[in-house]
Amino acid sequence: MENILQSLGVGGILAIIILKEFLNYISQKKPEHFNKKLDKICEDVKILKRESRDLHQWHDKEDSEGVKIWYTRNKSLEDILKRIVDNMEVQTKILQKLLAQRN
C-alpha cells in the first residue's frame, strides 16, 4: 500500500480524498435516481483502483539483476548500441586526425 501511495503522489491522493468527500456529500443531497448513478461511479472507481493496483504490482517486479521487468533488457540491443558507440568513437578519431592534418 505504501508503494501505491508513493506512486500516486500528493496530487493523486488529494484527488481521491476530494472525490470521496464530494461523492459522500452528493449522495446525501440528491434523489434516489442520482444515487444509482453514484453507485455506478463508485463501482467504476473500485474497478479502477483494483486495476491500478494490478498494474503497479506488475510493473514493480524485477529480474535477477534488479532491473524492472517492465523495462525489458534486450542483450542484442545493448550489443548493437555498444557497437554504434564504438563506431562513433572511431569516426571521431578519424575526423580529428583529418582536421589536424588540414591545419
GUDO-590232 format. One record per residue: x, y, z of N, C-alpha, C, O in turn. Coordinates in steps of 0.001 Angstrom, whole numbers, plus 500000, padded with zeros to 6 digits. Last residue first. Example, Ala and Ser with C-alpha at 12.3 -4.5 7.8 and 13.67 -1.06 7.14 Angstrom:
2
KOLMI     n_px     n_py     n_pz    ca_px    ca_py    ca_pz     c_px     c_py     c_pz     o_px     o_py     o_pz
KOLMI   512850   497750   507080   513670   498940   507140   512900   500030   507870   513409   501138   508039
KOLMI   513190   494310   507800   512300   495500   507800   513200   496700   507800   514236   496681   508465
END
This chain:
103
KOLMI     n_px     n_py     n_pz    ca_px    ca_py    ca_pz     c_px     c_py     c_pz     o_px     o_py     o_pz
KOLMI   545222   521485   459311   545713   522725   459939   547174   522755   459936   547773   523715   460420
KOLMI   544886   518955   458273   544496   520090   457447   545070   521397   457992   545370   522312   457226
KOLMI   545518   517286   460314   546364   517294   459140   546089   518530   458276   546993   519062   457631
KOLMI   543334   517722   462020   544688   518072   462468   545651   518159   461280   546518   519033   461259
KOLMI   541262   516678   460526   541259   518095   460822   542638   518572   461285   543053   519689   460976
KOLMI   542006   513986   460536   541889   514700   459272   541939   516207   459485   542577   516929   458718
KOLMI   541905   513443   463291   543172   513321   462576   543145   514097   461268   544109   514776   460916
KOLMI   539143   513813   463756   540112   514653   464460   541468   514612   463756   542122   515648   463635
KOLMI   538101   511774   462159   537797   513153   461837   538788   514109   462511   539218   515092   461908
KOLMI   539073   509565   463585   539482   509774   462192   539259   511228   461796   540122   511845   461171
KOLMI   537730   509920   466011   539198   509936   465986   539713   510207   464574   540660   510970   464381
KOLMI   535075   509630   465137   535512   510890   465751   537026   511000   465715   537557   512070   465417
KOLMI   535065   506979   464277   534829   508053   463312   535292   509401   463853   535839   510217   463112
KOLMI   535449   505724   466759   536440   505558   465683   536294   506680   464668   537289   507267   464243
KOLMI   533087   506502   468046   534378   506894   468615   535483   506785   467563   536353   507652   467483
KOLMI   531206   505277   466429   531212   506740   466514   532539   507237   467085   533055   508270   466658
KOLMI   531782   502608   466969   531990   503138   465609   532035   504665   465620   532823   505269   464892
KOLMI   530995   502507   469668   532387   502223   469299   532708   502790   467915   533769   503379   467709
KOLMI   528250   503024   469365   529093   503959   470119   530557   503754   469760   531287   504727   469568
KOLMI   527537   500719   467927   527316   502048   467345   528203   503072   468036   528836   503895   467376
KOLMI   528161   498731   469793   528909   498788   468526   528739   500153   467854   529688   500683   467277
KOLMI   526250   499365   471742   527679   499451   472074   528511   499533   470803   529461   500313   470732
KOLMI   523906   498818   470350   524179   500186   470782   525654   500366   471130   526238   501411   470842
KOLMI   524221   496038   470040   524153   496902   468859   524487   498344   469242   525255   499014   468551
KOLMI   524119   495208   472735   525318   494963   471923   525353   495875   470700   526403   496423   470364
KOLMI   521516   495957   473412   522646   496553   474124   523939   496381   473312   524748   497304   473220
KOLMI   520150   494233   471706   520025   495674   471516   521168   496403   472213   521724   497356   471668
KOLMI   520825   491805   472854   521267   492085   471490   521160   493581   471182   522001   494128   470468
KOLMI   519574   492047   475367   521035   491962   475279   521511   492277   473864   522521   492963   473702
KOLMI   517212   493959   476510   517438   493160   475324   518939   493165   475067   519500   494160   474607
KOLMI   515189   494259   479274   516543   494399   478756   516712   493436   477590   516391   492252   477688
KOLMI   512249   495903   479785   512854   494685   479288   514228   494976   478714   514405   495802   477819
KOLMI   510947   497245   482082   511986   497793   481224   512810   496632   480703   513940   496414   481139
KOLMI   509436   495421   483526   508750   496294   482581   509738   496905   481596   509422   497070   480417
KOLMI   511213   494389   485306   510858   493563   484152   510163   494406   483087   510287   494136   481892
KOLMI   513814   496369   486563   512370   496164   486468   512052   495398   485185   512562   495724   484113
KOLMI   516711   494768   487675   516109   495648   486662   514624   495320   486585   514228   494155   486545
KOLMI   517992   492964   489280   517375   494112   489920   516762   495110   488951   516337   496189   489364
KOLMI   518825   490683   488123   519823   491752   488227   519244   493020   488852   519931   494037   488943
KOLMI   516594   489081   487932   517654   488667   488865   518724   489745   489051   519455   489718   490041
KOLMI   513951   491574   487628   514649   490356   487239   515779   490084   488236   515902   490767   489252
KOLMI   511019   492682   489449   512389   492845   488978   512971   491503   488539   512552   490443   489004
KOLMI   507838   494345   489502   508641   493122   489521   510006   493360   488881   510144   494118   487921
KOLMI   506162   496488   489217   507096   496531   490337   508002   495296   490396   508862   495219   491274
KOLMI   504272   496119   487273   505422   496952   486941   506494   496919   488023   507636   497294   487758
KOLMI   502401   494597   488688   503055   494030   487507   504322   494807   487174   505341   494209   486827
KOLMI   501566   496374   490652   502243   495142   491050   502985   494524   489872   504079   493986   490041
KOLMI   500355   498321   489016   501510   498667   489851   502282   497417   490248   503511   497398   490188
KOLMI   498253   496831   487940   499262   497408   487056   500525   497757   487834   501636   497515   487363
KOLMI   496793   496272   490275   497339   495185   489464   498467   495691   488564   499511   495049   488447
KOLMI   496109   498891   491011   496924   498083   491911   497580   496933   491138   498765   496651   491317
KOLMI   494498   499546   488838   495721   500319   489090   496661   499543   489994   497872   499535   489775
KOLMI   492412   497731   489193   493253   497618   488007   494554   498401   488172   495602   497964   487695
KOLMI   491354   498693   491628   491857   497320   491526   492810   497172   490331   493875   496565   490445
KOLMI   490607   501305   490856   491553   501094   491955   492185   499706   491862   493399   499559   492000
KOLMI   488712   500733   488876   489920   501483   488537   491000   501285   489599   492174   501115   489270
KOLMI   486782   499508   490481   487430   498755   489400   488742   499419   489010   489760   498749   488835
KOLMI   486097   501677   492092   486652   500459   492705   487383   499620   491662   488464   499090   491921
KOLMI   485038   503379   490167   486238   503799   490904   486899   502590   491566   488125   502492   491594
KOLMI   482785   501906   489415   483835   502160   488431   485140   502577   489107   486221   502178   488674
KOLMI   481363   502094   491806   481809   500779   491332   482926   500931   490302   483897   500174   490316
KOLMI   480876   504843   491824   481664   504237   492903   482195   502861   492487   483338   502513   492783
KOLMI   479242   505036   489558   480531   505730   489590   481440   505123   490648   482629   504910   490408
KOLMI   477051   503534   490464   477787   503098   489267   479167   503741   489231   480153   503078   488911
KOLMI   476208   505126   492579   476666   503760   492854   477478   503217   491680   478475   502522   491878
KOLMI   475415   507366   491109   476531   507481   492044   477101   506107   492383   478317   505934   492466
KOLMI   473215   506359   489847   474348   506812   489043   475605   506891   489907   476701   506529   489480
KOLMI   471687   505911   492132   472016   504787   491250   473212   505139   490367   474108   504320   490165
KOLMI   471395   508484   493115   472168   507520   493898   472552   506305   493065   473622   505729   493263
KOLMI   469647   509598   491319   471043   510036   491285   471927   509067   492049   473081   508850   491677
KOLMI   467311   508422   492099   467836   508093   490763   469295   508538   490616   470072   507928   489881
KOLMI   466912   509607   494699   467286   508193   494553   467875   507863   493179   468840   507104   493095
KOLMI   468321   513000   494874   467258   511982   494901   467793   510589   494562   468955   510419   494192
KOLMI   471065   514322   496916   470341   514102   495670   469277   513011   495805   469322   512201   496730
KOLMI   472546   514507   499296   471761   515649   498841   470844   515365   497649   469915   516136   497410
KOLMI   474123   512328   499841   473193   512757   500887   472218   513824   500373   471159   514019   500971
KOLMI   475757   512144   497640   474856   511028   497926   473829   511398   498993   472748   510808   499024
KOLMI   477302   514459   497816   476267   514365   496784   475274   513259   497109   474075   513417   496879
KOLMI   479051   513756   499928   478174   514932   500020   477000   514806   499048   475847   515022   499422
KOLMI   480392   511525   498864   479631   511401   500108   478627   512549   500240   477478   512328   500623
KOLMI   481602   512724   496636   480613   511663   496435   479773   511443   497691   478570   511200   497594
KOLMI   483326   514513   497948   482300   515004   497037   481198   513965   496844   480011   514289   496886
KOLMI   485005   512754   499319   484178   513699   500061   483037   514234   499195   481911   514385   499669
KOLMI   486172   511414   497110   485438   510674   498146   484501   511608   498910   483332   511282   499121
KOLMI   487426   513544   495768   486383   512757   495101   485533   512012   496122   484307   511985   496009
KOLMI   489298   514319   497717   488268   515258   497270   487114   514511   496613   485950   514814   496874
KOLMI   490848   511957   497852   490167   512469   499040   489028   513413   498640   487921   513312   499168
KOLMI   491816   511814   495212   490992   510727   495756   490198   511207   496965   489012   510902   497093
KOLMI   493308   514192   495080   492177   513990   494166   491251   512894   494692   490030   513032   494623
KOLMI   495281   513665   496999   494345   514764   497198   493112   514604   496312   491993   514856   496758
KOLMI   496613   511579   495700   495963   511338   496989   494927   512417   497268   493821   512119   497720
KOLMI   497579   512947   493440   496684   511806   493301   495920   511523   494576   494719   511257   494543
KOLMI   499239   514930   494623   498103   515287   493769   497095   514164   493637   495889   514397   493712
KOLMI   501216   513431   495972   500306   514303   496713   499064   514627   495889   497951   514599   496414
KOLMI   501490   510078   494608   501952   511415   494912   500867   512223   495607   499747   511752   495802
KOLMI   501278   507470   493655   500229   508445   493384   500718   509865   493587   500385   510756   492806
KOLMI   503533   506203   494639   503382   506344   493194   502329   507393   492852   502473   508122   491870
KOLMI   503028   506216   497354   504185   506952   496854   504070   507188   495363   504460   508244   494866
KOLMI   500794   504549   497411   500662   505941   497832   501820   506780   497335   501629   507930   496938
KOLMI   502004   502188   496562   500935   502773   495751   500764   504243   496110   500609   505088   495228
KOLMI   503776   501690   498628   504297   501950   497289   503251   502608   496400   503569   503475   495586
KOLMI   501980   501192   500716   502858   502360   500799   503412   502714   499420   503510   503891   499073
KOLMI   500824   498815   500000   500000   500000   500000   500870   501252   500000   500536   502249   499361
END
